[in-house]
Amino acid sequence: VGDDIIEPVVVDEENNDNKCNVGKSFPEKPCVSQEFDTLDEVYNFYNFYALREGFGIRKSSNSKSQAIGELIWKKNLCNKAGFKDLSNVKEDGREVVHRHRDTREGCKPKIDVRKSKNEKWVVPR
């Protein structure tokens, strides 16, 4: 952890036509073909954007190369994305006790990145 925290950003399907502003460290909104050096930069950029827009984020799924086992794809999304299974009965018939309130509301903002051949993390189309 250092003093060089990168400001975060979020990419969603509705903003995929944003143009990256050359010369700026990061645009205000995420955009297609935007590059990051590390996954920490991606997370920090998205987190900053989310805070500015009024929502939180969480790390989500990823994918590794089957050939070498290296991480090649990562998704970060709104912390309220998706919906919790609220059924009251498990498959074996036992009743489920819900001890925590449901925080999932179907929030849609997300940012996906893929590792490019030049080892950068890039927002795909």
GROMACS elastic network, one bead per residue, 0.5 to 0.9 nm:
[ bonds ]
;  ai    aj funct       b0    kb
    1     4     6  0.83325   500
    1     5     6  0.82164   500
    2     5     6  0.67888   500
    5     8     6  0.89549   500
    5    40     6  0.89903   500
    5    41     6  0.79790   500
    5    44     6  0.69710   500
    5    45     6  0.89435   500
    6    26     6  0.89365   500
    6    40     6  0.83504   500
    6    41     6  0.58680   500
    6    42     6  0.84873   500
    6    43     6  0.87597   500
    6    44     6  0.54854   500
    6    45     6  0.59390   500
    6    48     6  0.82637   500
    7    26     6  0.78686   500
    7    41     6  0.78826   500
    7    42     6  0.89848   500
    7    43     6  0.88565   500
    7    44     6  0.54511   500
    7    46     6  0.75288   500
    7    47     6  0.73585   500
    7    48     6  0.50392   500
    7    49     6  0.74214   500
    8    26     6  0.84985   500
    8    41     6  0.71521   500
    8    42     6  0.65484   500
    8    43     6  0.61443   500
    8    49     6  0.52091   500
    8    50     6  0.75511   500
    8    51     6  0.87360   500
    9    26     6  0.83028   500
    9    27     6  0.82418   500
    9    28     6  0.71738   500
    9    29     6  0.59936   500
    9    30     6  0.56075   500
    9    42     6  0.73983   500
    9    43     6  0.77917   500
    9    44     6  0.72940   500
    9    47     6  0.60532   500
    9    48     6  0.57939   500
    9    50     6  0.66300   500
    9   111     6  0.81401   500
   10    29     6  0.64412   500
   10    30     6  0.52456   500
   10    31     6  0.85526   500
   10    42     6  0.87943   500
   10    43     6  0.89647   500
   10    45     6  0.72653   500
   10    47     6  0.74770   500
   10    48     6  0.84676   500
   10    49     6  0.58648   500
   10    50     6  0.65586   500
   10    76     6  0.84464   500
   10    77     6  0.80469   500
   10    78     6  0.89711   500
   10   109     6  0.67142   500
   10   110     6  0.58972   500
   10   111     6  0.53942   500
   11    14     6  0.83345   500
   11    15     6  0.65618   500
   11    16     6  0.70988   500
   11    29     6  0.69362   500
   11    31     6  0.63043   500
   11    32     6  0.81143   500
   11    46     6  0.77849   500
   11   109     6  0.66087   500
   11   110     6  0.54664   500
   11   112     6  0.74497   500
   11   123     6  0.80331   500
   12    15     6  0.55473   500
   12    16     6  0.66120   500
   12    30     6  0.77410   500
   12    31     6  0.86318   500
   12   108     6  0.73502   500
   12   110     6  0.51843   500
   12   111     6  0.62147   500
   12   112     6  0.87071   500
   13    16     6  0.55362   500
   13    17     6  0.88903   500
   13   108     6  0.86940   500
   13   109     6  0.78039   500
   13   110     6  0.81227   500
   13   111     6  0.89473   500
   14    17     6  0.78570   500
   14   109     6  0.89241   500
   15    18     6  0.58636   500
   15    29     6  0.78237   500
   15    30     6  0.74220   500
   15    31     6  0.69322   500
   15    32     6  0.86474   500
   16    19     6  0.86016   500
   16    30     6  0.77912   500
   16    31     6  0.56452   500
   16    32     6  0.56649   500
   16   125     6  0.71956   500
   17    31     6  0.67835   500
   17    32     6  0.69886   500
   18    29     6  0.73915   500
   18    30     6  0.71829   500
   18    32     6  0.69953   500
   19    22     6  0.89839   500
   19    27     6  0.83660   500
   19    30     6  0.87498   500
   19    31     6  0.61442   500
   19    32     6  0.75835   500
   19    33     6  0.89500   500
   19    34     6  0.88892   500
   20    24     6  0.85717   500
   20    26     6  0.78013   500
   20    27     6  0.59431   500
   20    28     6  0.89778   500
   20    29     6  0.85729   500
   20    30     6  0.79071   500
   20    31     6  0.60802   500
   20    32     6  0.78829   500
   20    33     6  0.79880   500
   20    34     6  0.66076   500
   21    24     6  0.59359   500
   21    25     6  0.85520   500
   21    26     6  0.74958   500
   21    27     6  0.58393   500
   22    25     6  0.81399   500
   22    26     6  0.86117   500
   22    27     6  0.85437   500
   23    26     6  0.85597   500
   24    27     6  0.65176   500
   26    29     6  0.82316   500
   26    30     6  0.83287   500
   26    34     6  0.85854   500
   26    45     6  0.79713   500
   27    30     6  0.66766   500
   27    31     6  0.79588   500
   27    34     6  0.89259   500
   28    49     6  0.74135   500
   29    46     6  0.89463   500
   29    49     6  0.71602   500
   30    34     6  0.71042   500
   30    45     6  0.86533   500
   30    46     6  0.79922   500
   30    49     6  0.85764   500
   30   111     6  0.78322   500
   30   123     6  0.81911   500
   31    34     6  0.55966   500
   31   123     6  0.69729   500
   31   124     6  0.88652   500
   32    35     6  0.88755   500
   32   122     6  0.79146   500
   32   123     6  0.52240   500
   32   124     6  0.57372   500
   32   125     6  0.57153   500
   33   122     6  0.56685   500
   33   123     6  0.50658   500
   33   124     6  0.59508   500
   33   125     6  0.74301   500
   34   121     6  0.82794   500
   34   122     6  0.56012   500
   34   123     6  0.54180   500
   34   124     6  0.82392   500
   35    42     6  0.87253   500
   35   113     6  0.86795   500
   35   120     6  0.62731   500
   35   121     6  0.55671   500
   35   123     6  0.66987   500
   36    39     6  0.73551   500
   36    40     6  0.88399   500
   36    41     6  0.61544   500
   36    42     6  0.62521   500
   36   113     6  0.88890   500
   36   120     6  0.58057   500
   36   121     6  0.50016   500
   36   122     6  0.64102   500
   36   123     6  0.86992   500
   37    40     6  0.84675   500
   37    41     6  0.67784   500
   37    42     6  0.82889   500
   37   119     6  0.76687   500
   37   120     6  0.51076   500
   37   121     6  0.61366   500
   37   122     6  0.89148   500
   38    41     6  0.52636   500
   38    42     6  0.66827   500
   38    43     6  0.89067   500
   38   119     6  0.89438   500
   38   120     6  0.70785   500
   38   121     6  0.65644   500
   39    43     6  0.61994   500
   39    44     6  0.85637   500
   39    74     6  0.81791   500
   39   113     6  0.85937   500
   39   121     6  0.71015   500
   40    43     6  0.50759   500
   40    44     6  0.60259   500
   40    45     6  0.84116   500
   41    44     6  0.51441   500
   41    45     6  0.59144   500
   41    46     6  0.84371   500
   42    45     6  0.52301   500
   42    46     6  0.61094   500
   42    47     6  0.84552   500
   42    76     6  0.86129   500
   42   111     6  0.84072   500
   42   113     6  0.80675   500
   42   121     6  0.79311   500
   43    46     6  0.52136   500
   43    47     6  0.59294   500
   43    48     6  0.85674   500
   43    57     6  0.87813   500
   43    58     6  0.89416   500
   43    59     6  0.81268   500
   43    76     6  0.72161   500
   44    47     6  0.50173   500
   44    48     6  0.61189   500
   44    49     6  0.86178   500
   45    48     6  0.53455   500
   45    49     6  0.63729   500
   45    50     6  0.86786   500
   46    49     6  0.51585   500
   46    50     6  0.60439   500
   46    51     6  0.86021   500
   46    57     6  0.78145   500
   46    76     6  0.78917   500
   46    77     6  0.86262   500
   46   110     6  0.84194   500
   46   111     6  0.73551   500
   47    50     6  0.50216   500
   47    51     6  0.61094   500
   47    52     6  0.85740   500
   47    55     6  0.88209   500
   47    56     6  0.70755   500
   47    57     6  0.63370   500
   47    58     6  0.88540   500
   48    51     6  0.52107   500
   48    52     6  0.62685   500
   48    53     6  0.86704   500
   49    52     6  0.51296   500
   49    53     6  0.61846   500
   49    54     6  0.85964   500
   49    55     6  0.88633   500
   50    54     6  0.59482   500
   50    55     6  0.51690   500
   50    56     6  0.58518   500
   50    57     6  0.68906   500
   50    78     6  0.79224   500
   50   109     6  0.87691   500
   51    54     6  0.50437   500
   51    55     6  0.56975   500
   51    56     6  0.63796   500
   51    57     6  0.87008   500
   52    55     6  0.78782   500
   55    78     6  0.68353   500
   55    79     6  0.75370   500
   55    80     6  0.84100   500
   56    77     6  0.85306   500
   56    78     6  0.58565   500
   56    79     6  0.53532   500
   56    80     6  0.78046   500
   57    76     6  0.69120   500
   57    77     6  0.54711   500
   57    80     6  0.78682   500
   57    81     6  0.89196   500
   57   110     6  0.85305   500
   58    76     6  0.58791   500
   58    77     6  0.56397   500
   58    78     6  0.61747   500
   58    80     6  0.86098   500
   59    74     6  0.83477   500
   59    75     6  0.65728   500
   59    77     6  0.64868   500
   59    78     6  0.87584   500
   59    79     6  0.83600   500
   60    74     6  0.74060   500
   60    75     6  0.53070   500
   60    76     6  0.52585   500
   60    77     6  0.66396   500
   61    73     6  0.83844   500
   61    74     6  0.61255   500
   61    75     6  0.54644   500
   61    76     6  0.76252   500
   62    71     6  0.72551   500
   62    72     6  0.76663   500
   62    73     6  0.53050   500
   62    75     6  0.61336   500
   63    70     6  0.84436   500
   63    71     6  0.58968   500
   63    72     6  0.59121   500
   63    73     6  0.50726   500
   63    74     6  0.66325   500
   64    67     6  0.87177   500
   64    68     6  0.80980   500
   64    69     6  0.53235   500
   64    70     6  0.51250   500
   64    72     6  0.53912   500
   64    73     6  0.69739   500
   65    68     6  0.56926   500
   65    70     6  0.52571   500
   65    71     6  0.62937   500
   65    72     6  0.62273   500
   65    73     6  0.89144   500
   66    69     6  0.53908   500
   66    70     6  0.79006   500
   67    70     6  0.82067   500
   69    72     6  0.88800   500
   71    74     6  0.77907   500
   71   114     6  0.88893   500
   71   115     6  0.78286   500
   72   113     6  0.83632   500
   72   114     6  0.56114   500
   72   116     6  0.81256   500
   72   121     6  0.85788   500
   73   112     6  0.73586   500
   73   113     6  0.57583   500
   73   115     6  0.62832   500
   73   121     6  0.84291   500
   74   111     6  0.84284   500
   74   112     6  0.58227   500
   74   113     6  0.54807   500
   74   114     6  0.65962   500
   74   115     6  0.87409   500
   75   110     6  0.71615   500
   75   111     6  0.58867   500
   75   113     6  0.65690   500
   76    79     6  0.89044   500
   76   109     6  0.89435   500
   76   110     6  0.57318   500
   76   111     6  0.54412   500
   76   112     6  0.65327   500
   76   113     6  0.87770   500
   77    80     6  0.82886   500
   77    81     6  0.67576   500
   77   107     6  0.84476   500
   77   108     6  0.75849   500
   77   109     6  0.60162   500
   77   111     6  0.62900   500
   77   112     6  0.84833   500
   78    81     6  0.52673   500
   78    82     6  0.89929   500
   78   106     6  0.88329   500
   78   107     6  0.59901   500
   78   108     6  0.66903   500
   78   109     6  0.56848   500
   78   110     6  0.61919   500
   79    82     6  0.88163   500
   79   103     6  0.82267   500
   79   104     6  0.75155   500
   79   107     6  0.76965   500
   80    83     6  0.80378   500
   80   103     6  0.59031   500
   80   105     6  0.53069   500
   80   106     6  0.62406   500
   80   107     6  0.53151   500
   80   108     6  0.84079   500
   81   103     6  0.87953   500
   81   104     6  0.57065   500
   81   105     6  0.60877   500
   81   108     6  0.60444   500
   81   109     6  0.79812   500
   81   110     6  0.87923   500
   82   104     6  0.56445   500
   82   105     6  0.62840   500
   82   107     6  0.67717   500
   82   108     6  0.81723   500
   83    86     6  0.86575   500
   83   102     6  0.83507   500
   83   103     6  0.82542   500
   83   105     6  0.59404   500
   83   106     6  0.59224   500
   84   102     6  0.67240   500
   84   103     6  0.80013   500
   84   104     6  0.60533   500
   84   105     6  0.85099   500
   85    88     6  0.88665   500
   86    89     6  0.89822   500
   86    96     6  0.88027   500
   86    98     6  0.81246   500
   86   102     6  0.84967   500
   87    90     6  0.76718   500
   87    96     6  0.76545   500
   88    94     6  0.84986   500
   88    95     6  0.56909   500
   88    96     6  0.50046   500
   88    97     6  0.74172   500
   88    98     6  0.83492   500
   89    92     6  0.79234   500
   89    93     6  0.57071   500
   89    94     6  0.56646   500
   89    96     6  0.55119   500
   90    93     6  0.52678   500
   90    94     6  0.53947   500
   90    95     6  0.62832   500
   90    96     6  0.64463   500
   91    94     6  0.74909   500
   98   101     6  0.74080   500
   98   102     6  0.87819   500
  100   103     6  0.87785   500
  102   105     6  0.82364   500
  104   107     6  0.75987   500
  107   110     6  0.89285   500
  111   123     6  0.73355   500
  112   122     6  0.82783   500
  112   123     6  0.59627   500
  112   124     6  0.71446   500
  113   121     6  0.56795   500
  113   122     6  0.51067   500
  113   124     6  0.63867   500
  114   120     6  0.81714   500
  114   121     6  0.53891   500
  114   122     6  0.53293   500
  114   123     6  0.65157   500
  114   124     6  0.67763   500
  115   118     6  0.80436   500
  115   119     6  0.58976   500
  115   120     6  0.56622   500
  115   122     6  0.62761   500
  116   119     6  0.52624   500
  116   120     6  0.54027   500
  116   121     6  0.61565   500
  116   122     6  0.65542   500
  117   120     6  0.74253   500
  118   121     6  0.88887   500
